[in-house]
Amino acid sequence: MTATSALTRKDERYKEMFSVEKEVADFGYALVDDIYAPIAALRSKSPVFVGSLARELTGKAEHSMLDRPRYATLTFETCNKVLGDNITYSSSYYREQDFIREGLGHTILGMIGKEHARYRSSIQPMMTREQAMGWWREKWIEPFVSILIDDFQNDGQADLSQQLCARLPMHTVTAAYGLGSEEALAFRESLMASMVPTLAPQPRAEARAKVREILIGAITESRRNPRDDLISRLIGAPFKDAQGNHSQLSDEDILSFSRLLLLAGGGTTYRQMGITLFALLSNRDQMEDLRADRELMRPAIQESLRWNCTDPVFHRISTKPSVLGGVEVPEGALVDIYLAAGNRDPERWDNPDVYDLHRPEKRHIGFASGAHTCLGRFVAEAEMTAAINALLDRFPKLRLDSSGEPPKIIGGLVARGVNHLRVRFD
C-alpha cells in the first residue's frame, strides 16, 4: 500500500479513534456542554475552588486520587503560579496514576527539577520552532497536507475534522518515528487502548505489549541503521546522567519518550486544529482578514488556544503548605490547574468569551507554561499553519455546511474538540 492511499483510505476506525465524545467516555469522564459559564460564576466568588471542580460541574467522580483534598485554580494568576513552581506543585501526580504510569512509563510528564531538565534537554533541540518550520514542515507536514487535500479537493465538500484534522498530526508524528503510514492507524489504536482506564486489564496489557514490540523493534533497527527520524536522533542525543557524566538515552528512555510524543502528537493537535478552524469558519470576517494577511496566522492560532484550549486541565500535588489566591493549600493536596479558566480571566482579557484574532497579544496558558510548557507546541503550530494556509489558498469559497447538524465544541473537563467540521467549497 502506498503512503498516499494509507493517508486517505476510508476506514471506520478514524471515527472511532478521533471522536471527542468517545475519548471522554473511555477515560470515565462526563460530557459538559459549557464549561465556561459555571467556571466564571465560581471564579467571581474566589480565585480558587475548594473541592473537585469536575464533581461540582458534572456530579461524576473521575479516575483520580479522590482521597486527597482538592483545589482548582480559576484565575490566570493562580494557574500561572502553580505552573511556574514545579517544586511546590509537583507533576509527580502523573507518576502516581496507574494507567498513566503503566501506559507511558517514566516520562518527562511526571518528572520534576533536575531530572526533568536533563531529560527534556535531550529532545528539546528536535522540537524548536526552527526544526518545526524546517525539518518537520518540509519532510512530512506539507507533503501530507497536499495529499490529504488533494483527496477531497474535487468533491465540493468535506468533513475537515475527519479528513484533515484527524489524519495530519497522527501520520506526521508516526512518520517522524520511522513508522510507515500504512501501520499508523493500527499503532495508534493499540497506543490509545494501552491508556484507557475503563478498559479491562488484559486487553490493556495486550495493547501495551503491542506498542512496546513495535517501538523496541524500531529502536533496535535504528541503532543498526540510523535514519533521519526521531528515534535515530534520540539515540544520538547528548545526555547527562544524574552524576553529570556524558551518556546516552537508554532503550527504555527512548521508549517512554516515544509513547508520550506519539500519544500527544497524534491526539491533542487534531482537536486544537479543529477548534481553530471552527473559530475561523464561525467568524467569516476574521477568516477573510487572515486570507488577505497571513501574518495574522500566529495570532489566529494563539487566540484559539486562549479561547478554547483542547486540554482544559492539568494536575499537580502540593509538596508543602502554600497559599493560592488567599486560600490555604495543605501539603499533599491535589491542585487542578484549569487552563481554560485562566485563559478566560476577565482581569486579564477584555471580552474573554469572544474569539478575536485581532486581540492585543498577551501570553496565555493554552500550552501550559513553566518547566512543563508543551514540548510539541511548535510542531503543532506548524501543522495548523500548513493546513489552514492550504485551505485558504485552494478554497476561496470555503464555508461551513449549513445543512444537517451544525458543528459545535463538545467534550468534558479533560478533552474538548469539535463534533464534526463539515464544510463546502463549491
Secondary structure as GFF3:
##gff-version 3
##sequence-region A 1 426
A	DSSP	alpha_helix	3	8	.	.	.	ID=ss1
A	DSSP	alpha_helix	13	17	.	.	.	ID=ss2
A	DSSP	alpha_helix	20	26	.	.	.	ID=ss3
A	DSSP	alpha_helix	36	43	.	.	.	ID=ss4
A	DSSP	beta_strand	48	50	.	.	.	ID=ss5
A	DSSP	alpha_helix	53	58	.	.	.	ID=ss6
A	DSSP	beta_strand	70	73	.	.	.	ID=ss7
A	DSSP	alpha_helix	76	84	.	.	.	ID=ss8
A	DSSP	beta_strand	89	90	.	.	.	ID=ss9
A	DSSP	alpha_helix	93	96	.	.	.	ID=ss10
A	DSSP	alpha_helix	98	104	.	.	.	ID=ss11
A	DSSP	three_ten_helix	108	110	.	.	.	ID=ss12
A	DSSP	alpha_helix	113	123	.	.	.	ID=ss13
A	DSSP	three_ten_helix	124	127	.	.	.	ID=ss14
A	DSSP	alpha_helix	129	131	.	.	.	ID=ss15
A	DSSP	pi_helix	132	141	.	.	.	ID=ss16
A	DSSP	alpha_helix	142	152	.	.	.	ID=ss17
A	DSSP	beta_strand	157	159	.	.	.	ID=ss18
A	DSSP	alpha_helix	160	160	.	.	.	ID=ss19
A	DSSP	pi_helix	161	165	.	.	.	ID=ss20
A	DSSP	alpha_helix	167	176	.	.	.	ID=ss21
A	DSSP	three_ten_helix	181	183	.	.	.	ID=ss22
A	DSSP	alpha_helix	184	193	.	.	.	ID=ss23
A	DSSP	alpha_helix	201	224	.	.	.	ID=ss24
A	DSSP	alpha_helix	230	235	.	.	.	ID=ss25
A	DSSP	beta_strand	239	240	.	.	.	ID=ss26
A	DSSP	beta_strand	246	247	.	.	.	ID=ss27
A	DSSP	alpha_helix	251	265	.	.	.	ID=ss28
A	DSSP	alpha_helix	268	282	.	.	.	ID=ss29
A	DSSP	alpha_helix	284	292	.	.	.	ID=ss30
A	DSSP	three_ten_helix	294	296	.	.	.	ID=ss31
A	DSSP	alpha_helix	297	307	.	.	.	ID=ss32
A	DSSP	beta_strand	313	318	.	.	.	ID=ss33
A	DSSP	beta_strand	322	324	.	.	.	ID=ss34
A	DSSP	beta_strand	327	329	.	.	.	ID=ss35
A	DSSP	beta_strand	334	338	.	.	.	ID=ss36
A	DSSP	alpha_helix	339	342	.	.	.	ID=ss37
A	DSSP	three_ten_helix	370	372	.	.	.	ID=ss38
A	DSSP	alpha_helix	377	394	.	.	.	ID=ss39
A	DSSP	beta_strand	399	400	.	.	.	ID=ss40
A	DSSP	beta_strand	409	411	.	.	.	ID=ss41
A	DSSP	beta_strand	416	418	.	.	.	ID=ss42
A	DSSP	beta_strand	422	424	.	.	.	ID=ss43
###
